[in-house]
Amino acid sequence: MTSRLMFQPPLVLDSNAGNAAKNFPISLRVYGSTSDMTELYRLRYRAFRSAGWIGETPDHEFLDRYDAMETTVAIGAFHNGDCIGSLRLAFGGSATRAGSMPCEEQFPVEVGALREANHHRLVEFSRMAVEPSLTNRSFRTTLYASLVRAGLILTTASGVDAAVIAVHRNVSPFYQAMCGFTVLGTSAFYAGIAEPTHFLALPFQTLDERRKRQNAFFAVSAEEIERARITLAAMRRQVAA
């Protein structure tokens, strides 16, 4: 199942007579585990190959077993019909079958410590990718922010206790400074990428408070969260059918 959600930020919707299509030319789609995510896999491949993080494959796609799990949700960003951005949310914790997040394989001790600290419902943000041919820095920034904002809406709708992320060591300081993430572990590789990795975590309440202190782009309405709840519930029903 794929759902098209109107995740346009309020500052965009309110500008220039609310011409969202003109002022915010990025459309966002939410994918469940049964969706055809070929476009996302191919974008990941282009982005991670361009970064030099993965080797060449015959099908020019980059995916793993977590993409097909019923607890996984993905976001695709499109511009003029082309997939230009993606983000994966892998949900886990005490209410979910063990092994639903990539971090449980690489950092089991650290994940266990989070649960012992009463963070029972977790979400792992992963596989963030942006079209490498995009050169407009402002547009790339908007694209990144749009993916993160949509991820936060879906995460809020899911009622998680903590968010985790595994990122390249070089960008880890950004997540620590901007969002308040704490480094829980390190590794020489992660989830098919042979690059130095930091595993970070943050209570979701803290992350949400920081979001509210950011600019108006990250403002979220109750209507958006409710739409996200309805979408996630419909995806769960389809998987169970």
C-alpha positions in Angstrom: 0.0 0.0 0.0 1.2 3.5 -0.9 -0.4 6.7 0.4 0.1 10.2 -0.8 0.0 12.6 2.1 -0.1 16.3 2.1 2.8 17.1 4.4 3.3 20.7 3.2 4.6 22.9 6.1 2.3 25.7 7.2 4.6 28.4 6.2 4.4 27.1 2.6 0.6 26.6 2.6 0.0 30.1 4.0 2.2 31.9 1.5 1.2 33.3 -1.9 -2.5 32.5 -1.6 -1.7 29.0 -0.5 -0.4 27.8 -3.9 1.3 24.7 -2.4 2.1 23.0 -5.7 4.0 26.1 -6.8 5.7 27.0 -3.6 6.4 23.5 -2.4 7.0 21.3 -5.5 7.9 18.2 -3.5 5.2 15.5 -3.1 5.6 12.8 -0.4 4.4 9.2 -0.5 4.3 6.7 2.4 5.0 3.1 1.7 4.1 0.0 3.7 6.0 -3.3 3.6 3.8 -4.6 0.7 4.4 -1.6 -1.5 6.5 -1.6 -4.6 9.5 0.4 -3.5 11.7 -0.1 -6.5 12.0 3.6 -7.1 13.3 4.1 -3.5 15.8 1.2 -3.8 17.2 2.6 -7.1 17.5 6.1 -5.5 19.4 4.6 -2.5 21.7 2.9 -4.9 22.5 6.1 -6.8 23.0 8.1 -3.7 25.2 5.5 -1.8 27.2 4.6 -4.9 27.8 8.3 -5.5 29.1 8.6 -1.9 31.3 5.6 -2.5 29.7 3.6 0.3 28.5 0.5 -1.7 29.7 -1.5 -4.6 28.0 -2.0 -7.9 25.1 -4.5 -8.3 23.6 -5.8 -11.5 20.1 -4.5 -10.7 21.2 -1.1 -9.5 19.1 -1.3 -6.4 20.0 -1.2 -2.7 17.7 -3.0 -0.2 17.7 -5.4 2.7 15.4 -7.7 4.6 14.1 -4.9 6.8 12.4 -3.3 3.9 9.9 -6.2 3.7 9.1 -6.3 7.4 5.5 -5.3 8.4 6.9 -3.0 11.0 8.7 -0.9 8.4 7.4 2.3 6.8 9.2 4.2 4.1 8.8 7.8 2.8 9.5 8.7 -0.8 9.9 12.3 -2.1 9.0 13.1 -5.7 9.6 16.1 -8.0 8.2 16.2 -11.5 7.4 12.5 -11.2 11.0 11.5 -10.2 12.0 10.0 -6.9 14.5 12.4 -5.4 14.5 11.5 -1.7 13.8 8.6 0.7 13.8 7.7 4.4 13.0 4.5 6.2 11.4 4.1 9.6 11.9 0.7 11.3 9.7 0.4 14.4 10.6 -1.9 17.3 10.6 -2.4 21.0 8.8 -4.5 23.6 5.5 -4.5 21.6 7.2 -5.6 18.4 8.8 -8.8 17.4 12.6 -8.8 18.2 14.8 -8.1 15.2 12.6 -5.6 13.4 15.3 -2.8 13.5 18.8 -3.0 11.9 20.3 -1.6 15.0 19.3 -4.8 17.0 21.7 -6.8 14.9 24.7 -4.4 15.2 24.1 -2.9 18.6 22.1 -5.4 20.7 23.6 -4.3 24.1 22.8 -0.6 23.4 19.3 -1.4 22.3 18.8 -3.5 25.4 20.0 -0.6 27.6 17.4 1.7 26.0 14.6 -0.7 26.9 15.8 -1.1 30.4 15.6 2.7 30.7 11.9 2.4 30.0 12.1 3.3 26.3 9.8 0.4 25.2 8.7 1.7 21.8 11.5 2.6 19.5 11.9 3.8 15.9 15.1 3.7 13.8 15.5 6.4 11.1 17.6 4.9 8.3 18.4 4.8 4.6 18.1 8.5 4.2 19.0 9.2 0.5 18.8 12.3 -1.8 19.3 12.3 -5.5 23.0 12.9 -6.0 22.5 14.9 -9.2 20.7 17.7 -7.4 23.1 20.6 -7.1 20.8 23.4 -5.8 21.8 23.6 -2.1 18.6 25.3 -1.0 16.4 22.7 -2.7 18.5 19.9 -1.2 18.1 21.4 2.3 14.3 21.7 1.8 14.2 18.1 0.6 16.1 16.8 3.6 13.9 18.9 6.0 10.8 17.6 4.3 11.8 14.0 4.7 12.7 14.5 8.4 9.4 16.4 9.1 7.3 13.7 7.5 9.2 11.1 9.5 8.5 13.0 12.7 4.8 13.2 11.9 4.6 9.4 11.3 6.7 8.8 14.5 4.5 11.0 16.6 1.4 9.2 15.2 3.0 5.9 16.3 3.6 7.0 19.9 7.3 6.0 20.3 9.4 6.5 23.4 12.8 7.0 21.7 14.4 7.5 18.3 17.6 5.9 17.2 19.8 6.4 14.1 23.1 5.0 12.8 25.0 7.6 10.8 28.5 8.1 9.3 31.0 9.3 11.9 31.6 12.5 9.9 27.9 13.6 10.2 27.4 12.4 13.8 28.4 15.8 15.3 25.6 17.5 13.3 22.9 15.2 14.8 24.3 15.7 18.2 24.4 19.5 18.0 21.1 20.1 16.1 18.9 17.4 17.6 20.6 16.5 20.9 21.3 12.9 20.0 23.8 11.0 22.2 26.3 8.5 20.9 25.7 5.0 22.4 28.1 2.9 20.3 30.4 2.9 17.3 31.2 0.4 14.6 33.5 0.1 11.5 30.5 -0.8 9.3 26.7 -0.8 9.4 23.8 -2.4 7.5 25.8 -3.2 4.3 27.8 0.0 4.4 31.5 -0.4 5.2 32.0 3.1 6.7 32.7 4.2 10.3 29.4 4.5 12.1 28.0 6.1 15.2 24.8 4.7 16.8 22.8 7.5 18.4 19.6 7.8 20.5 17.3 10.4 21.9 14.1 10.3 23.9 11.3 11.2 21.5 9.9 13.8 23.8 13.2 15.7 23.7 13.3 15.4 20.0 9.8 16.7 19.7 10.5 19.7 22.0 13.5 20.6 19.8 11.3 20.4 16.7 8.8 22.8 18.2 11.6 25.3 18.9 12.8 25.1 15.2 11.4 27.5 12.5 7.8 27.3 11.2 8.8 24.7 8.6 8.7 22.1 11.3 5.4 23.0 12.7 3.0 20.1 12.8 -0.8 20.2 13.0 -3.1 17.8 14.9 -4.8 17.1 11.5 -1.5 15.9 10.0 -0.9 13.5 12.9 -4.4 12.1 12.7 -4.1 11.5 8.9 -0.8 9.7 9.6 -2.5 7.5 12.3 -5.2 6.6 9.8 -2.7 5.8 7.1 -0.6 3.6 9.4 -3.6 1.8 10.7 -4.8 1.1 7.1 -1.3 -0.3 6.3 -1.4 -2.6 9.3 -4.9 -3.9 8.3 -3.7 -4.6 4.8 -0.7 -6.6 6.1 -2.9 -8.6 8.5 -5.5 -9.4 5.8 
